[in-house]
Amino acid sequence: MSIIEPLAIKESLERWYLIGNDHKNNNGLRAFGFDRMSDITFHREKFAPKFSIEDIQTKYQSLFAMFDDGDKRVEEIELEFDSSDGNYIKSLPIHHSQKVEDIPNGVRVYLKLKPTPDFIKEIMSRAWSLKVIKPESLRQEIAKILKDSLLRNQ
């Protein structure tokens, strides 16, 4: 059971989250999916917020969605996709930091965010045309995922 001081509500990828100060998590800022909450008890105790709206905005602006594993740092990411996926990515950006450059046979996408597991899952949904240019650590992580998948499916 968690005791949460609610601060904000945020939508991400068609799901709603309560963002608040989590006493169980050493008084850290955390997001809780409404669809996964149960046995909620409300208390009338007042509290002085330990985090501001600016703190919340700062934390989530560098994330793809809501997941922050804490180990990743913000990276400058370059990806390439074929023209078909490129047109889709132009019309529905991956992240608000996205910049797109047309290249022969596709697009190059520039992002500045933390390469969290949910971000990797998102770009892997276009694995057939994905090419990771940088950072090298992301390139290696994607290659490992694809190699492991290939071994499982032989």
JOWO-V382230 format. One record per residue. N is the residue number from 0. RES is the residue in three letters. PHI is phi as a letter, one per 40 degrees, with the letter a starting at -180 (none if undefined). Layout:
# JOWO-V382230
n->N res->RES phi->PHI
n->N res->RES phi->PHI
This chain:
# JOWO-V382230
n->0 res->MET phi->none
n->1 res->SER phi->b
n->2 res->ILE phi->b
n->3 res->ILE phi->b
n->4 res->GLU phi->c
n->5 res->PRO phi->c
n->6 res->LEU phi->b
n->7 res->ALA phi->a
n->8 res->ILE phi->b
n->9 res->LYS phi->b
n->10 res->GLU phi->c
n->11 res->SER phi->a
n->12 res->LEU phi->f
n->13 res->GLU phi->g
n->14 res->ARG phi->b
n->15 res->TRP phi->b
n->16 res->TYR phi->b
n->17 res->LEU phi->c
n->18 res->ILE phi->b
n->19 res->GLY phi->a
n->20 res->ASN phi->c
n->21 res->ASP phi->b
n->22 res->HIS phi->c
n->23 res->LYS phi->c
n->24 res->ASN phi->b
n->25 res->ASN phi->f
n->26 res->ASN phi->f
n->27 res->GLY phi->b
n->28 res->LEU phi->c
n->29 res->ARG phi->a
n->30 res->ALA phi->b
n->31 res->PHE phi->b
n->32 res->GLY phi->c
n->33 res->PHE phi->d
n->34 res->ASP phi->c
n->35 res->ARG phi->b
n->36 res->MET phi->c
n->37 res->SER phi->a
n->38 res->ASP phi->f
n->39 res->ILE phi->c
n->40 res->THR phi->b
n->41 res->PHE phi->c
n->42 res->HIS phi->b
n->43 res->ARG phi->c
n->44 res->GLU phi->c
n->45 res->LYS phi->c
n->46 res->PHE phi->a
n->47 res->ALA phi->c
n->48 res->PRO phi->d
n->49 res->LYS phi->c
n->50 res->PHE phi->b
n->51 res->SER phi->b
n->52 res->ILE phi->d
n->53 res->GLU phi->c
n->54 res->ASP phi->c
n->55 res->ILE phi->c
n->56 res->GLN phi->c
n->57 res->THR phi->c
n->58 res->LYS phi->c
n->59 res->TYR phi->c
n->60 res->GLN phi->c
n->61 res->SER phi->c
n->62 res->LEU phi->b
n->63 res->PHE phi->c
n->64 res->ALA phi->b
n->65 res->MET phi->b
n->66 res->PHE phi->c
n->67 res->ASP phi->b
n->68 res->ASP phi->c
n->69 res->GLY phi->g
n->70 res->ASP phi->c
n->71 res->LYS phi->c
n->72 res->ARG phi->b
n->73 res->VAL phi->c
n->74 res->GLU phi->b
n->75 res->GLU phi->c
n->76 res->ILE phi->b
n->77 res->GLU phi->b
n->78 res->LEU phi->b
n->79 res->GLU phi->b
n->80 res->PHE phi->b
n->81 res->ASP phi->c
n->82 res->SER phi->c
n->83 res->SER phi->c
n->84 res->ASP phi->c
n->85 res->GLY phi->c
n->86 res->ASN phi->c
n->87 res->TYR phi->c
n->88 res->ILE phi->c
n->89 res->LYS phi->c
n->90 res->SER phi->c
n->91 res->LEU phi->b
n->92 res->PRO phi->d
n->93 res->ILE phi->c
n->94 res->HIS phi->a
n->95 res->HIS phi->c
n->96 res->SER phi->c
n->97 res->GLN phi->c
n->98 res->LYS phi->b
n->99 res->VAL phi->b
n->100 res->GLU phi->b
n->101 res->ASP phi->c
n->102 res->ILE phi->b
n->103 res->PRO phi->d
n->104 res->ASN phi->g
n->105 res->GLY phi->i
n->106 res->VAL phi->b
n->107 res->ARG phi->b
n->108 res->VAL phi->b
n->109 res->TYR phi->b
n->110 res->LEU phi->b
n->111 res->LYS phi->b
n->112 res->LEU phi->a
n->113 res->LYS phi->c
n->114 res->PRO phi->c
n->115 res->THR phi->c
n->116 res->PRO phi->d
n->117 res->ASP phi->c
n->118 res->PHE phi->c
n->119 res->ILE phi->c
n->120 res->LYS phi->d
n->121 res->GLU phi->c
n->122 res->ILE phi->c
n->123 res->MET phi->c
n->124 res->SER phi->c
n->125 res->ARG phi->b
n->126 res->ALA phi->d
n->127 res->TRP phi->c
n->128 res->SER phi->b
n->129 res->LEU phi->c
n->130 res->LYS phi->b
n->131 res->VAL phi->c
n->132 res->ILE phi->c
n->133 res->LYS phi->a
n->134 res->PRO phi->c
n->135 res->GLU phi->c
n->136 res->SER phi->c
n->137 res->LEU phi->c
n->138 res->ARG phi->d
n->139 res->GLN phi->c
n->140 res->GLU phi->c
n->141 res->ILE phi->c
n->142 res->ALA phi->c
n->143 res->LYS phi->c
n->144 res->ILE phi->d
n->145 res->LEU phi->c
n->146 res->LYS phi->c
n->147 res->ASP phi->c
n->148 res->SER phi->c
n->149 res->LEU phi->c
n->150 res->LEU phi->c
n->151 res->ARG phi->c
n->152 res->ASN phi->b
n->153 res->GLN phi->c
